[in-house]
Amino acid sequence: MRVLVVLALLAFLTAGCGNAALRSPDASGGLLARHDLRGGSYVVGGGPTTELRLLCQITIAAVQAASGEATDECGKDGGVDVHAPAERTDVDTGWASLRTLGPDGIPDPDGVPADPAPDLATIRAADAARGIVWLPPTAFTDTDVVVARTPGPISALGGALCVAPGNGAAALIDAYRLAPPVVVPDVNAVLADVATGRCPAGLVPGSSGRIPALGLAVRDDDRRVLDDGPPGSRGYAPVLRAGVLAAHPALADALGDVTTRLDGPAMRAMTREVEVDGRDPRDVARRWLSAQGLIAAG
């Protein structure tokens, strides 16, 4: 009888404390396992955007799959924290959107695009003197895109383009000889109006998860207005303290396996899962890595 009472009490306590899902084990296996980060320990920052939080979780899983240790600080802005003095933050690696970099290489905390866009080579040289390293950026360039309900080239569009206030549509309107744009309250309104047919097309951020959620198509920029301009570096790039990379140079190769695979459809799909479907960025990142064969499934 006493044993039964103890077991019942343990079951009650477990039920009372166990509402949170058990944390999945560290990532392992896959193509990333060929890189040797044994003995390496990294504090990884992310945020404030969904894209940066996903990239933070991708980095953590990549480090673990390569037999390193990673500490999750995805609530912090990795690009900002890496530039801060070591005594003020423990973050030693993260990501930054190259569109938002100031001339000092520090991302704008509110995600405001820089004007003019910075040159990564110049920033990389200046930061090298400060003990900060920039790795090559993602295949996804993080530019705005034109969306519509059907695929095809932008040049085949008819009607006016819907845009949010403060948009950079002037060059696009001029190059494609489009009608004056229709300005709506925000990007969400642009997407909604295109989806419902009130606008034939709209200009929105290329990483928006609502593009696939609403069944919209990214139109082909056949005159290379958005893809080729404005000049400057674009995409997302890993940024880390030089000592971290010097201790384990294989980290650059591991992250290179990631950046070369991160294209527009991948970023939009993962962002959709987080922002539209309400999924955890950690789980979304690992599902994508597994689908790419970079980590083992499960």
SEMI-216139 format. One record per residue: x, y, z of N, C-alpha, C in turn; residue in one letter. Coordinates in pm, whole numbers, plus 50000, padded with zeros to 5 digits. Layout:
N
XYZXYZXYZa...
This chain:
298
500824988050000500005000050000500865012650000m501925012850082502795024450089503445027249954r503845016649883504455018249750503455024449653v502205020149661501185025549571500945040449597l500985044249724500795058349759501915066849703v503165061849717504315069149666504225070749514v503855060049446503735060649300502655070449257l501535070449332500455079649299500895094149319a501665096649427502155110049453503115114649344l504005105749301504935109249193504195112349064l503145104749035502365107148913501695120848919a501175124249040500525137349057501505148749036f502695147449097503705157949084504155159548940l504315148148872504745148748732503725155748646t502425152548671501355158948594501305173848622a501555177648747501475191648783502595199848725g503775193848702504925201248653505205199048506c504455190048445504855185648310504025190948198g503435202648213502655208248103503525212247985n504775216648011505675220647903506195208347829a506305209547697506795198247618508265195747649a508635183047645510035179647669510895185247557l512055190447593512965196247494513585185047411r513615187047281514185176947194515695176347215s516315164847185517765163547205518545172247108p519825173747135520685181447046520675175546906d520835184246807520905179646669522175171546647a522105162146554523265153746524523145148046384s524235142146336524215135346207524065144746090g523805138945972523645146745851524975151845796g524885159845692526085164945626526925173645718l526285180345814527035189145904527945181445998l527715168646013528555160546103529975158946050a530195162145924531555160845868532485171745919r531915182445974532725193346031533005190346178h534225193046221534625189646357534705202246445d533675203846530533655215046624533765210146768l534335198146785534495192846921535355202247004r534875205247123535585214447212535165228847193g534415231647088533955245347064532665248047139g532555259747198531365263847271530985277847226s529715279747184529305292247122528015297347187y527975310147216526745316747259526185323747136v525005319347093524445323646965523295333346989v523385345146927522325355146938521455355246814g520245360346830519305361346718518455373746735g517255373846673516335384846690516835397746626g515965407946620514615408046674513565402646579p513895399846454512905395546356512765380346355t511675375646295511465361246281512605354846203t513035361346096514095355746014515375353846095e515725363746176516955362846256516835352446367l515645350846423515455340346524515585326546461r515075324946340515225312246269516695309346239l517415319546193518825317646164519615314346289l519225320046401519865316846529519675302046562c518445297146546518175283146577518865273746477q518955277846354519675269946254521145268746293i521735279746340523145279646382523355270346500t522465270946597522595262346715522575247646674i521635243946587521555230046543522775226146460a523285235446378524465232546297525675229846385a525855238046488526975236146581526865222646651v525675219346697525475206646768525735194746677q525275195646552525485184646458526965182546428a527755193146441529205192246420529945189546551a529205184946652529775180746781530285192246867s529785204346842530095215646928528975218247027g529175227947114528155231847211527665245847178e526355247847190525765260947159524775264847267a524865277447308523945282947407522955292147336t521675290047363520605297247297520405311047361d520775321547286520485335347325519745342147210e518775334647152518085339547034517155351147062c516985354747187516215366647220517025379447207g518335378147189519205389747174519515392247028k519865404546996520215408146859521675404446836d521895393346764523255388246747524195398046683g523755404846575524625414346507525025426046593g524105430646677524395441746768525295437146881v524965425546940525715420847056527155417347024d527385411646906528755408146869529625420646860v529025431946824529785444446815529975451146950h529265446547052529395452447184530625446847254a531215454347349532355449147424532015436047494p532995427047501532775413847559532305414547704a532685425047775532255426047916530785429747930e530145433847819528745437647824527805426847774r528325416947705527475406347652528265393547637t527575382247648528255369347630528055363847490d527305370847404527055366147268528335367347185v528725356547118529935357147037529685353846890d528455350346854528135348446713526655350746691t526315355446572524915358046538524805361046390g523685367146352523435370546213522975384946203w523105390746085522615404246061522045405045920a520985412845905520465416145773521345427145715s521955424445601522885434045543522185446845493l520885446145475520145458045432520075468545542r520235464245667520015473445779521315478045844t522465474745785523735478245847524035493045832l524495499145942524995512645936526425512545886g527025524045864528415524645816529415518545913p529015517146040529905510946139529705495846147d528855490346061528635475946058527625471046159g527055479846239526075475846340524675476846281i523865466146290522525466546234521635476546308p520725482746236519735491346298518825482746385d518655486046514517865477446603516405476446563p515895486246487514505485946443514355479946303d515455475346245515395469146114515165478645999g515505491346017515305501345911516415499845806v516065498145678517095496745574517985509045567p519275506745546520235517745537520125524545401a520325537545398520305545045274521475555045277d522495553145194522625542445094522995529045158p522765518445081523095505045131524595503845152a525015497045259526445496045289527145486045198p528435487145193529255477845116529895467945213d529595455145196530065445145291531585444345295l532245445945181533705445145180534335456045265a533745468045259534265479045340534035476545488t532845471845522532525468945662533395457445713i533585447445629534395435845670535825440245703r536385449045623537755453645648537835461745777a536845470545799536865478645921536665470046045a535785460246037535515451846153536655442246183d537435438546081538575429646105539535435846205a539705449046197540595455946291540035455946432a538725453646444538085453346575537855439046625r538415429246553538285415346596536935409346566g536295413846458534975408746419535055403646275i534475391946251534555385346120533155384146061v533035387345932531795385145857532005373445761w531095363745764531135352645669530235355845550l530385348445438529555351345320528065350645350p527265359045284525835359645312525045348445246p523765347945281522855337845229522615339645079t522155328745017521735329544877520515338644863a519685339244966518535348044966518985362444988f518635371444895519165384944899518345394644985t517185390145035516395398645126515935411545059d515615410944930515075422644862513545422144869t512915433444836511465433544819511115425944691d509865421244686509405413844568508015418844530v507665416544405506315419444358505525406544359v504365406644424503535394644433502195397044363v501645386144313500335386544248499675373044270a498445371644222497755358844241498185348344141r498865352444036499355342943936500825345843907t501595335643868503015337843836503165344543700p504405348543670504695354843544505645366543564g506065373043456506985384443469506265397043514p506995405843580506415418643622505985426743499i506715425443391506415433243270505055429943211s504475418443248503175414543194502015419143282a502325425943393501275430543483500465441843420l499215442443455498385453743416497825460243542g497555473043537496985479743652498055485443744g497595491243854498495498043947499045488344051a500205491644101500865483844205500475489544341l500115480744436499825485244572501105484944654c501315495344732502545496544811502205502144948v503095499845045502975505745177503665519245181a503345527845278504025540745288505535538945304p506295548245248507745547645260508385536845177g507685531745078508205521044993509295526344900n510035517144841511075521044745510665517344604g509445520844565508885516144439509195524944319a509835536544340509995546044230510735539944111a511855533344138512635527444028511855516443958a511085508944035510275498143979509185503843887l508495513943933507425520243855507985525843725i509155532143734509765538343617510235527943516d510905517543565511475507543474510405499643401a509295496843470508235488843410507095497343354y507225510543366506205519843315504825516243369r504765514143499503515510843565502745523543599l501455521943624500625533343666501075538043803a500745550343840501115554943975500625545044081p501445542444181501085532144279499915536344369p499245526244423498185528344520498785526044658v498795536244742499385535144874498325530544973v498595519645044497685514245145498385514845281v497665512345391498235515045525499545508045557p499695495345521500915488045559501075475845469d502145468145495502445456445412501335446045423v500775444145541499685434445555498495438245468n498215451245458497125455745371497455453145225a498715454845187499135451745050498835437045018v499275428245107499075413845085497595410245079l496815415945171495385412945174494685417845048a495045429845002494395435244883494765427444758d495995422544750496365414244635495625400944641v495555394944760494905381944774493415382544741a492765393744771491325395044746491015401044609t492045404844535491825410144402491605425144394g491675431944509491525446544505492745453144440r493895446444446495105451244378495595440244286c496005443444164496535433044076497885427744121p498655435944195499975431844242500395441144354a501405436844431501885445044541503365443144565g503975453144626505395452744660505515449944809l506195438744844506285434444984507675428845012v508045427445141509335421245173509425406945121p510575403445068510735390345006510665378645102g510855380945232510835369945329509465367945393s508455375645351507145374945416506555360945410s506235355445526505615342345532504185342245484g503555354045473502175354545426502065352945275r503185353945203503135351845058502675337645028i503355327245080502855313645055501555310745129p501345316745246500125314145322498885318745246a499005329545171497875334745094497825329144952l498775320344920498795314344787499225323844678g500025334044714500465343844616501755339244548l501985344544430503185341144353504125353144348a505415350344355506425360844337506665362544188v506405374344136506575376643994508045377943958r508375373843837509745374243789510145388543757d511215392943820511745406543795512565406243666d511875405543552512555402943426513425414443379d513275426243437514155437443402515195440243511r515265431243608516305431143712516365444343788r515225449943821515195462543895515405460044044v514665450444099514765447344242515965438544270l516245429044183517345419644207518705426244197d518835435844106520145442044083520335455444155d519325460744215519465473844277518515475044394g518725484844480519825494544476521155487944506p522275494344473523575488044497523835486144646p524695476644675525045473944815524835459344849g525275455644966525185441845009523775438745059s523335426645029522015422345073522085408045121r521005403445180520975390145237521255390545386g521445378845444521795377445586523165371145596y523985376145686525355370945698525675367745843a526405356745868526885353946004527985363646041p527945368446164528975377446216529425371946351v530735371546374531245365246496532565371546537l532905369346662534185374346712535305365946651r536395372646614537475366046543538075354446622a538175355846753538745345246834537935332446829g536635333846816535745322146808536035314146682v536205321246571536485314546444537905308946442l538855316246496540245311746496540415298746573a539635297046679539735284846760539215272646685a538215274546601537625263446525537225268446387h538165269246292537855274446158536765266646085p536515254146129535485246046063534095252046078a533935261446171532635267946188532225275246061l533185281345993532875288445868532345278845763a532935266845754532465257045656531075251945691d530825249845820529515245045864528425255245830a528685267945858527705278345828527585280545677l528675278145604528615279145458527665268945398g527595257045459526635246945413525205251845427d524985260445524523655265945548523345277345453v524255287245445523955299445369523735296745221t524435287045165524275284245023522905278144991t522225272845092520915266545071519745275545107r520015286645172518935295345219518515304945108l517535300845030517035309344923515675315344963d515065322744872513805329444901512685320044942g512415309444863511335300244903511565294045041p512815290845074513095284945205512795294745317a513225307245303512985317245406511495320245420m510795321445308509355324245314508595312845379r508965300445345508255288945401508475288045552a509715290045597509975289245741509325300745817m509355312745758508715324145823507215322045834t506645316045731505205312945736504895303545852r505705293245868505435283545974505425290146111e506295300046130506375306746260505275317146274v505145326046176504255337546191502795334346161e502555324846070501185321646032500675309246103v501515298846107501085286246167501365285346316d502145294946370502395295246514503355284846565g504265280146481505205269846524506465275746586r507135267646665508345271946735509505273346634d510225284646634511345286246541512375274946551p512565269646673513535258746691513105246446612r511835242946620511345231146548511345233546397d510965245446357510935248746214512335248046155v513315253746226514695253646178515195239346162a514895230746258515395217046252514715208846143r513435211646119512765204546010513395208145876r513725221145859514345225245733515725219045718w516535219245823517875213345819517795198345787l516815191745846516655177345821516255174745676s515345183145624514895181445485516045183745388a517005192045426518185194645343519275183945359q519055174745452520065164545479521225169545562g521085181545620522185187445696522275181645838l521145177645893521145170446021520315158046004i520445148746097519675136346091518205139346123a517315131646064515895133246092515575129046233a514545135346290514085131346424514725139246533g
